[in-house]
Amino acid sequence: MENSNNSTGLKVALGIALVLFLATGFYAMNLNKKSNEVEQELTEQKRLVMNDLNTMAKQYDEAISENQISNKNLIDARGRIQGLIDSLQISETNVKSLWRYKQKYASLQKEMDVLLAQNDSLRVENSYLATSLDSTRVRLEERTIFTDSLLIQNTALAEVVNNASVLGAVGLKGFGVIERASGKLIPTERASRTDKIRVCFTVPKNALVQSGDQELYVQVVDPLNRTLGLNEQVQFDETIVNYSMISKFNYENISLNVCEFVASEGKEKFEKGRYVVNVYNDKDLVSSSEFRLK
């Protein structure tokens, strides 16, 4: 009788142990599944934060490219965005780290809203100033009596108007291209594969410049300090400009995108190294940039 009771107790104990084992396995399986789900969610959240930061960086790039004179506050803020992007790329994916990056993103978003609003306001003010200069000059010319103080102010204003009524070039870029037989152009950084140098820039709207045929002088200087292309000279007063080509276009008082090509002399290959691209409006250097060929 006692042996029968012992056998029954052993079976009960084994049953309980089996239930506990199965429950533990089920719990561990669920825990592992939840852990994978949390990891996937954190990875997705990190991707979304990275996308938001890249979008913010592009907004800064657009704002900076719209200004001929770079805004230091915008450039500094753009640098902080890039630093956060670089840090996020190599960071561990965990709740604490992601929360910290989201807080930094929110802070940078507030800063960007303020800076871009200030930049837009400044751009509007500059545009208003440019369009009002003509009417100011007309009113000054109609006056017949000048005091010494007014004469000095008028002379200074005339100089500002003269400098402002010059077509400029922004977003200047130079780079090598491979030219296919079909006419297709493929950018390249390889000097040995470069067929031509392509120079692109934007002529911004300037209400002080009359519409019609205009021209700018493009100069491309290679690593050996040689002016490529035509390599001809033009003289303005006492200033001599060596140019690679003359970019001619019809200006209609709106922003205009311009791209030109400069070839090497004869069948010479392009040199490896640093190239400098300059754009002149008569004797005035209105834009400068550089690039490298490997």
Secondary structure in CASP SS format (residue, H / E / C, confidence):
PFRMAT SS
TARGET T0000
AUTHOR 0000-0000-0000
METHOD secondary structure of the structure
MODEL  1
M C 1.00
E H 1.00
N H 1.00
S H 1.00
N H 1.00
N H 1.00
S H 1.00
T H 1.00
G H 1.00
L H 1.00
K H 1.00
V H 1.00
A H 1.00
L H 1.00
G H 1.00
I H 1.00
A H 1.00
L H 1.00
V H 1.00
L H 1.00
F H 1.00
L H 1.00
A H 1.00
T H 1.00
G H 1.00
F H 1.00
Y H 1.00
A H 1.00
M H 1.00
N H 1.00
L H 1.00
N H 1.00
K H 1.00
K H 1.00
S H 1.00
N H 1.00
E H 1.00
V H 1.00
E H 1.00
Q H 1.00
E H 1.00
L H 1.00
T H 1.00
E H 1.00
Q H 1.00
K H 1.00
R H 1.00
L H 1.00
V H 1.00
M H 1.00
N H 1.00
D H 1.00
L H 1.00
N H 1.00
T H 1.00
M H 1.00
A H 1.00
K H 1.00
Q H 1.00
Y H 1.00
D H 1.00
E H 1.00
A H 1.00
I H 1.00
S H 1.00
E C 1.00
N C 1.00
Q C 1.00
I C 1.00
S C 1.00
N C 1.00
K H 1.00
N H 1.00
L H 1.00
I H 1.00
D H 1.00
A H 1.00
R H 1.00
G H 1.00
R H 1.00
I H 1.00
Q H 1.00
G H 1.00
L H 1.00
I H 1.00
D H 1.00
S H 1.00
L H 1.00
Q H 1.00
I H 1.00
S C 1.00
E C 1.00
T C 1.00
N C 1.00
V H 1.00
K H 1.00
S H 1.00
L H 1.00
W H 1.00
R H 1.00
Y H 1.00
K H 1.00
Q H 1.00
K H 1.00
Y H 1.00
A H 1.00
S H 1.00
L H 1.00
Q H 1.00
K H 1.00
E H 1.00
M H 1.00
D H 1.00
V H 1.00
L H 1.00
L H 1.00
A H 1.00
Q H 1.00
N H 1.00
D H 1.00
S H 1.00
L H 1.00
R H 1.00
V H 1.00
E H 1.00
N H 1.00
S H 1.00
Y H 1.00
L H 1.00
A H 1.00
T H 1.00
S H 1.00
L H 1.00
D H 1.00
S H 1.00
T H 1.00
R H 1.00
V H 1.00
R H 1.00
L H 1.00
E H 1.00
E H 1.00
R C 1.00
T C 1.00
I C 1.00
F C 1.00
T C 1.00
D H 1.00
S H 1.00
L H 1.00
L H 1.00
I H 1.00
Q H 1.00
N H 1.00
T H 1.00
A H 1.00
L H 1.00
A H 1.00
E H 1.00
V H 1.00
V H 1.00
N H 1.00
N H 1.00
A H 1.00
S C 1.00
V C 1.00
L C 1.00
G C 1.00
A C 1.00
V E 1.00
G E 1.00
L E 1.00
K E 1.00
G E 1.00
F E 1.00
G E 1.00
V E 1.00
I E 1.00
E E 1.00
R C 1.00
A C 1.00
S C 1.00
G C 1.00
K C 1.00
L E 1.00
I E 1.00
P E 1.00
T E 1.00
E C 1.00
R C 1.00
A H 1.00
S H 1.00
R H 1.00
T C 1.00
D C 1.00
K E 1.00
I E 1.00
R E 1.00
V E 1.00
C E 1.00
F E 1.00
T E 1.00
V E 1.00
P C 1.00
K C 1.00
N C 1.00
A C 1.00
L C 1.00
V C 1.00
Q C 1.00
S C 1.00
G E 1.00
D E 1.00
Q E 1.00
E E 1.00
L E 1.00
Y E 1.00
V E 1.00
Q E 1.00
V E 1.00
V E 1.00
D C 1.00
P C 1.00
L C 1.00
N C 1.00
R C 1.00
T E 1.00
L C 1.00
G C 1.00
L C 1.00
N C 1.00
E E 1.00
Q E 1.00
V E 1.00
Q E 1.00
F E 1.00
D C 1.00
E C 1.00
T E 1.00
I E 1.00
V E 1.00
N E 1.00
Y E 1.00
S C 1.00
M E 1.00
I E 1.00
S E 1.00
K E 1.00
F E 1.00
N E 1.00
Y E 1.00
E C 1.00
N C 1.00
I C 1.00
S C 1.00
L E 1.00
N E 1.00
V E 1.00
C E 1.00
E E 1.00
F E 1.00
V E 1.00
A C 1.00
S C 1.00
E C 1.00
G C 1.00
K C 1.00
E C 1.00
K C 1.00
F C 1.00
E C 1.00
K C 1.00
G E 1.00
R E 1.00
Y E 1.00
V E 1.00
V E 1.00
N E 1.00
V E 1.00
Y E 1.00
N E 1.00
D C 1.00
K C 1.00
D E 1.00
L E 1.00
V E 1.00
S E 1.00
S E 1.00
S E 1.00
E E 1.00
F E 1.00
R E 1.00
L E 1.00
K C 1.00
END
